[in-house]
Amino acid sequence: MGVITDQILPDATEALLKVAEAELAKADERKRAVAAAEAEKKALLDQLRKPSGLSEEEKVKKAATVIERAVKNGLREVQIYRFPNALCTDGGRAINQDEPGWENTLTGLPKEIYQLWYDHLRPRGYKIRYYVVDFPGGIPGDIGVNLSWH
């Protein structure tokens, strides 16, 4: 009876060791997944910090398409972009506080959008508003960009 039991049942120490090994493997997998997600996020932010590569004419055409679609739907305002606060040099603080010169904290595509508005849309009466969309952990999170014509 003892030989059969030894062959079928592992002792408690072996069972605990197998559980610990499985937990370690799961923890390693979670670490790899988190590292991969962080690398992906960093790559996306790096891409968003670069110029779009579009010509002024292409940018204006895109803006016109967005405006036309919104007008056809009876809107007077539309969110045209949402981006992580990491694309602001101060993490979105100046936007949240509506400080003069907040636009100088913008980088990458958010800065390009502001410049497009300033050069082409503002003279035609369009308004732009950058604002904090959410506050994870009580600090500014994503930034929204709305374009309006009312």
LOMAR-300390 format. One record per atom (N, C-alpha, C): residue number from 1; residue in three letters; atom name; x, y, z. Coordinates in steps of 0.02 Angstrom, whole numbers, plus 50000, padded with zeros to 5 digits. Example, Ala and Ser with C-alpha at 12.3 -4.5 7.8 and 13.67 -1.06 7.14 Angstrom:
BEGIN
- n,res,atom,east,north,up
- 1,ALA,N,50660,49716,50390
- 1,ALA,CA,50615,49775,50390
- 1,ALA,C,50660,49835,50390
- 2,SER,N,50642,49888,50354
- 2,SER,CA,50684,49947,50357
- 2,SER,C,50645,50002,50394
//
This chain:
BEGIN
- n,res,atom,east,north,up
- 1,MET,N,50040,49940,50000
- 1,MET,CA,50000,50000,50000
- 1,MET,C,50043,50063,50000
- 2,GLY,N,50099,50065,50036
- 2,GLY,CA,50142,50123,50039
- 2,GLY,C,50175,50138,49973
- 3,VAL,N,50194,50087,49935
- 3,VAL,CA,50227,50096,49870
- 3,VAL,C,50179,50127,49821
- 4,ILE,N,50118,50103,49819
- 4,ILE,CA,50067,50130,49773
- 4,ILE,C,50052,50203,49793
- 5,THR,N,50044,50217,49856
- 5,THR,CA,50031,50285,49879
- 5,THR,C,50088,50332,49859
- 6,ASP,N,50150,50309,49867
- 6,ASP,CA,50208,50350,49849
- 6,ASP,C,50208,50364,49774
- 7,GLN,N,50184,50316,49734
- 7,GLN,CA,50183,50326,49661
- 7,GLN,C,50127,50373,49639
- 8,ILE,N,50072,50374,49676
- 8,ILE,CA,50013,50413,49656
- 8,ILE,C,50014,50483,49687
- 9,LEU,N,50029,50488,49751
- 9,LEU,CA,50025,50551,49787
- 9,LEU,C,50094,50583,49796
- 10,PRO,N,50102,50645,49774
- 10,PRO,CA,50164,50679,49791
- 10,PRO,C,50160,50700,49864
- 11,ASP,N,50217,50708,49896
- 11,ASP,CA,50213,50732,49965
- 11,ASP,C,50199,50807,49964
- 12,ALA,N,50179,50834,50020
- 12,ALA,CA,50158,50904,50025
- 12,ALA,C,50213,50952,50002
- 13,THR,N,50275,50937,50017
- 13,THR,CA,50331,50981,49997
- 13,THR,C,50336,50985,49921
- 14,GLU,N,50328,50928,49887
- 14,GLU,CA,50329,50927,49814
- 14,GLU,C,50271,50968,49785
- 15,ALA,N,50212,50960,49815
- 15,ALA,CA,50153,50998,49792
- 15,ALA,C,50164,51073,49799
- 16,LEU,N,50191,51093,49857
- 16,LEU,CA,50205,51164,49868
- 16,LEU,C,50257,51190,49819
- 17,LEU,N,50307,51150,49805
- 17,LEU,CA,50359,51169,49757
- 17,LEU,C,50330,51180,49687
- 18,LYS,N,50285,51134,49666
- 18,LYS,CA,50254,51141,49601
- 18,LYS,C,50210,51203,49598
- 19,VAL,N,50174,51218,49652
- 19,VAL,CA,50132,51279,49654
- 19,VAL,C,50176,51341,49650
- 20,ALA,N,50231,51342,49687
- 20,ALA,CA,50277,51399,49686
- 20,ALA,C,50306,51408,49616
- 21,GLU,N,50325,51354,49583
- 21,GLU,CA,50352,51359,49515
- 21,GLU,C,50300,51387,49467
- 22,ALA,N,50237,51364,49473
- 22,ALA,CA,50184,51389,49430
- 22,ALA,C,50172,51464,49442
- 23,GLU,N,50172,51484,49506
- 23,GLU,CA,50161,51555,49522
- 23,GLU,C,50219,51597,49496
- 24,LEU,N,50279,51572,49499
- 24,LEU,CA,50338,51608,49473
- 24,LEU,C,50332,51615,49397
- 25,ALA,N,50310,51563,49364
- 25,ALA,CA,50302,51566,49291
- 25,ALA,C,50249,51618,49272
- 26,LYS,N,50194,51620,49310
- 26,LYS,CA,50141,51669,49297
- 26,LYS,C,50167,51740,49309
- 27,ALA,N,50205,51749,49362
- 27,ALA,CA,50233,51816,49378
- 27,ALA,C,50280,51838,49323
- 28,ASP,N,50322,51792,49299
- 28,ASP,CA,50368,51808,49244
- 28,ASP,C,50329,51828,49182
- 29,GLU,N,50276,51792,49167
- 29,GLU,CA,50235,51808,49108
- 29,GLU,C,50203,51877,49116
- 30,ARG,N,50178,51892,49176
- 30,ARG,CA,50149,51959,49188
- 30,ARG,C,50201,52014,49179
- 31,LYS,N,50262,52001,49204
- 31,LYS,CA,50316,52051,49196
- 31,LYS,C,50331,52062,49122
- 32,ARG,N,50333,52008,49083
- 32,ARG,CA,50346,52015,49012
- 32,ARG,C,50290,52053,48977
- 33,ALA,N,50228,52039,48996
- 33,ALA,CA,50171,52073,48966
- 33,ALA,C,50172,52148,48983
- 34,VAL,N,50187,52164,49045
- 34,VAL,CA,50191,52235,49066
- 34,VAL,C,50247,52269,49029
- 35,ALA,N,50305,52237,49023
- 35,ALA,CA,50362,52267,48988
- 35,ALA,C,50344,52278,48914
- 36,ALA,N,50310,52230,48884
- 36,ALA,CA,50290,52237,48814
- 36,ALA,C,50241,52294,48805
- 37,ALA,N,50193,52300,48851
- 37,ALA,CA,50144,52354,48848
- 37,ALA,C,50178,52422,48857
- 38,GLU,N,50225,52426,48903
- 38,GLU,CA,50262,52488,48913
- 38,GLU,C,50303,52507,48852
- 39,ALA,N,50334,52458,48821
- 39,ALA,CA,50374,52471,48760
- 39,ALA,C,50328,52495,48704
- 40,GLU,N,50269,52464,48698
- 40,GLU,CA,50221,52484,48647
- 40,GLU,C,50197,52555,48660
- 41,LYS,N,50183,52571,48723
- 41,LYS,CA,50160,52639,48740
- 41,LYS,C,50215,52690,48725
- 42,LYS,N,50277,52674,48742
- 42,LYS,CA,50333,52719,48728
- 42,LYS,C,50340,52730,48653
- 43,ALA,N,50334,52677,48614
- 43,ALA,CA,50340,52683,48541
- 43,ALA,C,50284,52727,48513
- 44,LEU,N,50224,52719,48539
- 44,LEU,CA,50168,52760,48517
- 44,LEU,C,50180,52834,48534
- 45,LEU,N,50202,52847,48596
- 45,LEU,CA,50216,52916,48616
- 45,LEU,C,50272,52946,48573
- 46,ASP,N,50323,52907,48560
- 46,ASP,CA,50377,52930,48516
- 46,ASP,C,50350,52949,48447
- 47,GLN,N,50306,52907,48421
- 47,GLN,CA,50276,52921,48355
- 47,GLN,C,50233,52984,48358
- 48,LEU,N,50194,52994,48411
- 48,LEU,CA,50151,53052,48417
- 48,LEU,C,50190,53117,48428
- 49,ARG,N,50251,53110,48451
- 49,ARG,CA,50294,53170,48462
- 49,ARG,C,50324,53195,48396
- 50,LYS,N,50321,53153,48344
- 50,LYS,CA,50351,53172,48280
- 50,LYS,C,50299,53209,48237
- 51,PRO,N,50323,53249,48190
- 51,PRO,CA,50277,53282,48144
- 51,PRO,C,50238,53230,48103
- 52,SER,N,50178,53249,48083
- 52,SER,CA,50135,53202,48046
- 52,SER,C,50163,53186,47977
- 53,GLY,N,50200,53232,47948
- 53,GLY,CA,50226,53222,47881
- 53,GLY,C,50177,53244,47827
- 54,LEU,N,50119,53270,47847
- 54,LEU,CA,50069,53294,47800
- 54,LEU,C,50086,53365,47778
- 55,SER,N,50069,53382,47717
- 55,SER,CA,50077,53451,47693
- 55,SER,C,50022,53494,47724
- 56,GLU,N,50031,53559,47721
- 56,GLU,CA,49979,53605,47746
- 56,GLU,C,49913,53593,47710
- 57,GLU,N,49917,53583,47645
- 57,GLU,CA,49856,53571,47606
- 57,GLU,C,49820,53507,47630
- 58,GLU,N,49858,53454,47643
- 58,GLU,CA,49828,53392,47667
- 58,GLU,C,49795,53402,47735
- 59,LYS,N,49828,53440,47778
- 59,LYS,CA,49800,53453,47845
- 59,LYS,C,49735,53492,47839
- 60,VAL,N,49735,53543,47797
- 60,VAL,CA,49675,53584,47789
- 60,VAL,C,49618,53541,47760
- 61,LYS,N,49634,53498,47712
- 61,LYS,CA,49582,53454,47684
- 61,LYS,C,49553,53407,47737
- 62,LYS,N,49596,53380,47781
- 62,LYS,CA,49572,53337,47835
- 62,LYS,C,49526,53377,47881
- 63,ALA,N,49547,53438,47899
- 63,ALA,CA,49505,53480,47942
- 63,ALA,C,49438,53494,47909
- 64,ALA,N,49439,53510,47845
- 64,ALA,CA,49377,53524,47809
- 64,ALA,C,49330,53464,47810
- 65,THR,N,49358,53404,47801
- 65,THR,CA,49318,53343,47802
- 65,THR,C,49285,53333,47870
- 66,VAL,N,49323,53343,47924
- 66,VAL,CA,49295,53335,47991
- 66,VAL,C,49240,53386,48003
- 67,ILE,N,49251,53448,47983
- 67,ILE,CA,49201,53502,47993
- 67,ILE,C,49139,53487,47952
- 68,GLU,N,49147,53468,47889
- 68,GLU,CA,49089,53454,47847
- 68,GLU,C,49047,53397,47875
- 69,ARG,N,49079,53345,47899
- 69,ARG,CA,49043,53288,47927
- 69,ARG,C,49004,53310,47990
- 70,ALA,N,49036,53349,48032
- 70,ALA,CA,49003,53372,48093
- 70,ALA,C,48943,53418,48077
- 71,VAL,N,48953,53463,48030
- 71,VAL,CA,48899,53508,48010
- 71,VAL,C,48839,53468,47982
- 72,LYS,N,48853,53418,47941
- 72,LYS,CA,48800,53376,47913
- 72,LYS,C,48761,53341,47968
- 73,ASN,N,48794,53328,48024
- 73,ASN,CA,48761,53295,48081
- 73,ASN,C,48731,53345,48130
- 74,GLY,N,48730,53409,48111
- 74,GLY,CA,48699,53461,48152
- 74,GLY,C,48739,53482,48213
- 75,LEU,N,48804,53469,48212
- 75,LEU,CA,48846,53486,48269
- 75,LEU,C,48877,53556,48261
- 76,ARG,N,48890,53587,48317
- 76,ARG,CA,48924,53652,48318
- 76,ARG,C,48993,53646,48350
- 77,GLU,N,49008,53586,48374
- 77,GLU,CA,49072,53573,48407
- 77,GLU,C,49086,53499,48399
- 78,VAL,N,49150,53482,48393
- 78,VAL,CA,49169,53412,48386
- 78,VAL,C,49238,53402,48418
- 79,GLN,N,49245,53345,48452
- 79,GLN,CA,49310,53327,48479
- 79,GLN,C,49351,53301,48420
- 80,ILE,N,49407,53334,48406
- 80,ILE,CA,49447,53315,48348
- 80,ILE,C,49507,53272,48367
- 81,TYR,N,49525,53270,48431
- 81,TYR,CA,49584,53233,48450
- 81,TYR,C,49583,53221,48525
- 82,ARG,N,49614,53167,48546
- 82,ARG,CA,49624,53152,48617
- 82,ARG,C,49693,53121,48623
- 83,PHE,N,49732,53144,48671
- 83,PHE,CA,49801,53121,48676
- 83,PHE,C,49823,53116,48748
- 84,PRO,N,49875,53076,48762
- 84,PRO,CA,49900,53070,48830
- 84,PRO,C,49935,53134,48853
- 85,ASN,N,49929,53149,48917
- 85,ASN,CA,49959,53210,48944
- 85,ASN,C,50035,53211,48937
- 86,ALA,N,50065,53154,48923
- 86,ALA,CA,50137,53150,48914
- 86,ALA,C,50160,53190,48853
- 87,LEU,N,50114,53209,48809
- 87,LEU,CA,50131,53250,48751
- 87,LEU,C,50132,53324,48768
- 88,CYS,N,50122,53340,48832
- 88,CYS,CA,50130,53409,48856
- 88,CYS,C,50193,53410,48899
- 89,THR,N,50232,53462,48893
- 89,THR,CA,50295,53465,48930
- 89,THR,C,50284,53467,49005
- 90,ASP,N,50225,53487,49027
- 90,ASP,CA,50210,53490,49099
- 90,ASP,C,50156,53441,49121
- 91,GLY,N,50143,53390,49080
- 91,GLY,CA,50093,53340,49097
- 91,GLY,C,50021,53365,49096
- 92,GLY,N,50009,53421,49063
- 92,GLY,CA,49941,53447,49058
- 92,GLY,C,49922,53498,49111
- 93,ARG,N,49968,53515,49155
- 93,ARG,CA,49954,53561,49210
- 93,ARG,C,49930,53630,49186
- 94,ALA,N,49966,53659,49138
- 94,ALA,CA,49948,53726,49113
- 94,ALA,C,49880,53725,49079
- 95,ILE,N,49864,53673,49043
- 95,ILE,CA,49799,53667,49011
- 95,ILE,C,49745,53663,49065
- 96,ASN,N,49757,53622,49115
- 96,ASN,CA,49709,53615,49169
- 96,ASN,C,49697,53681,49206
- 97,GLN,N,49749,53720,49214
- 97,GLN,CA,49744,53784,49250
- 97,GLN,C,49725,53841,49203
- 98,ASP,N,49719,53828,49138
- 98,ASP,CA,49703,53878,49088
- 98,ASP,C,49751,53937,49092
- 99,GLU,N,49815,53921,49099
- 99,GLU,CA,49866,53972,49106
- 99,GLU,C,49882,54004,49038
- 100,PRO,N,49896,54068,49037
- 100,PRO,CA,49919,54099,48975
- 100,PRO,C,49982,54063,48951
- 101,GLY,N,49985,54051,48887
- 101,GLY,CA,50043,54017,48858
- 101,GLY,C,50040,53941,48863
- 102,TRP,N,49983,53913,48883
- 102,TRP,CA,49976,53840,48889
- 102,TRP,C,49995,53805,48824
- 103,GLU,N,49981,53838,48768
- 103,GLU,CA,49995,53808,48703
- 103,GLU,C,50069,53795,48692
- 104,ASN,N,50111,53830,48729
- 104,ASN,CA,50184,53820,48723
- 104,ASN,C,50207,53755,48756
- 105,THR,N,50162,53722,48793
- 105,THR,CA,50179,53658,48824
- 105,THR,C,50165,53599,48778
- 106,LEU,N,50133,53611,48721
- 106,LEU,CA,50115,53558,48674
- 106,LEU,C,50176,53534,48635
- 107,THR,N,50177,53470,48619
- 107,THR,CA,50229,53441,48577
- 107,THR,C,50195,53398,48524
- 108,GLY,N,50233,53380,48473
- 108,GLY,CA,50210,53332,48423
- 108,GLY,C,50145,53350,48389
- 109,LEU,N,50102,53300,48378
- 109,LEU,CA,50039,53310,48342
- 109,LEU,C,49992,53361,48377
- 110,PRO,N,49987,53361,48444
- 110,PRO,CA,49944,53412,48475
- 110,PRO,C,49967,53483,48458
- 111,LYS,N,50032,53494,48454
- 111,LYS,CA,50059,53559,48436
- 111,LYS,C,50043,53574,48363
- 112,GLU,N,50049,53523,48321
- 112,GLU,CA,50034,53531,48249
- 112,GLU,C,49960,53550,48239
- 113,ILE,N,49916,53519,48277
- 113,ILE,CA,49844,53534,48272
- 113,ILE,C,49832,53607,48293
- 114,TYR,N,49863,53627,48347
- 114,TYR,CA,49855,53697,48370
- 114,TYR,C,49879,53745,48316
- 115,GLN,N,49936,53731,48286
- 115,GLN,CA,49963,53775,48234
- 115,GLN,C,49918,53778,48173
- 116,LEU,N,49889,53721,48155
- 116,LEU,CA,49841,53720,48099
- 116,LEU,C,49781,53764,48114
- 117,TRP,N,49755,53758,48175
- 117,TRP,CA,49699,53802,48195
- 117,TRP,C,49721,53875,48193
- 118,TYR,N,49777,53890,48222
- 118,TYR,CA,49800,53959,48227
- 118,TYR,C,49809,53991,48157
- 119,ASP,N,49839,53953,48112
- 119,ASP,CA,49854,53980,48045
- 119,ASP,C,49795,53981,47998
- 120,HIS,N,49751,53931,48001
- 120,HIS,CA,49700,53923,47950
- 120,HIS,C,49628,53928,47975
- 121,LEU,N,49614,53903,48035
- 121,LEU,CA,49545,53900,48058
- 121,LEU,C,49526,53961,48101
- 122,ARG,N,49571,53983,48143
- 122,ARG,CA,49557,54041,48186
- 122,ARG,C,49538,54102,48145
- 123,PRO,N,49573,54117,48090
- 123,PRO,CA,49554,54176,48050
- 123,PRO,C,49483,54171,48021
- 124,ARG,N,49457,54110,48018
- 124,ARG,CA,49389,54099,47990
- 124,ARG,C,49337,54093,48045
- 125,GLY,N,49355,54109,48107
- 125,GLY,CA,49307,54110,48161
- 125,GLY,C,49300,54047,48202
- 126,TYR,N,49339,53996,48187
- 126,TYR,CA,49335,53934,48226
- 126,TYR,C,49371,53943,48293
- 127,LYS,N,49345,53909,48343
- 127,LYS,CA,49375,53909,48410
- 127,LYS,C,49404,53840,48424
- 128,ILE,N,49456,53839,48465
- 128,ILE,CA,49485,53776,48485
- 128,ILE,C,49491,53775,48560
- 129,ARG,N,49481,53717,48589
- 129,ARG,CA,49485,53710,48662
- 129,ARG,C,49521,53646,48678
- 130,TYR,N,49575,53652,48717
- 130,TYR,CA,49612,53595,48744
- 130,TYR,C,49591,53590,48817
- 131,TYR,N,49575,53530,48840
- 131,TYR,CA,49551,53522,48908
- 131,TYR,C,49568,53452,48933
- 132,VAL,N,49571,53446,48999
- 132,VAL,CA,49586,53381,49029
- 132,VAL,C,49522,53340,49029
- 133,VAL,N,49526,53280,49001
- 133,VAL,CA,49468,53236,48994
- 133,VAL,C,49456,53196,49058
- 134,ASP,N,49509,53172,49089
- 134,ASP,CA,49501,53131,49149
- 134,ASP,C,49558,53145,49198
- 135,PHE,N,49548,53122,49259
- 135,PHE,CA,49595,53134,49313
- 135,PHE,C,49611,53069,49350
- 136,PRO,N,49647,53023,49319
- 136,PRO,CA,49664,52961,49355
- 136,PRO,C,49709,52976,49414
- 137,GLY,N,49690,52951,49471
- 137,GLY,CA,49730,52963,49532
- 137,GLY,C,49731,53036,49553
- 138,GLY,N,49684,53075,49527
- 138,GLY,CA,49680,53146,49547
- 138,GLY,C,49726,53192,49508
- 139,ILE,N,49761,53166,49458
- 139,ILE,CA,49805,53209,49418
- 139,ILE,C,49780,53211,49346
- 140,PRO,N,49797,53263,49308
- 140,PRO,CA,49773,53267,49239
- 140,PRO,C,49793,53205,49199
- 141,GLY,N,49745,53180,49161
- 141,GLY,CA,49757,53121,49119
- 141,GLY,C,49757,53142,49046
- 142,ASP,N,49715,53110,49007
- 142,ASP,CA,49711,53125,48935
- 142,ASP,C,49687,53197,48924
- 143,ILE,N,49708,53225,48868
- 143,ILE,CA,49688,53292,48848
- 143,ILE,C,49644,53285,48786
- 144,GLY,N,49587,53321,48787
- 144,GLY,CA,49543,53322,48729
- 144,GLY,C,49552,53388,48692
- 145,VAL,N,49538,53386,48627
- 145,VAL,CA,49541,53446,48585
- 145,VAL,C,49475,53452,48549
- 146,ASN,N,49439,53506,48562
- 146,ASN,CA,49375,53518,48529
- 146,ASN,C,49381,53578,48483
- 147,LEU,N,49348,53572,48426
- 147,LEU,CA,49344,53626,48378
- 147,LEU,C,49270,53647,48375
- 148,SER,N,49257,53712,48377
- 148,SER,CA,49187,53736,48377
- 148,SER,C,49180,53795,48328
- 149,TRP,N,49117,53806,48309
- 149,TRP,CA,49100,53860,48263
- 149,TRP,C,49033,53891,48282
- 150,HIS,N,49026,53907,48347
- 150,HIS,CA,48964,53938,48371
- 150,HIS,C,48978,54002,48407
//
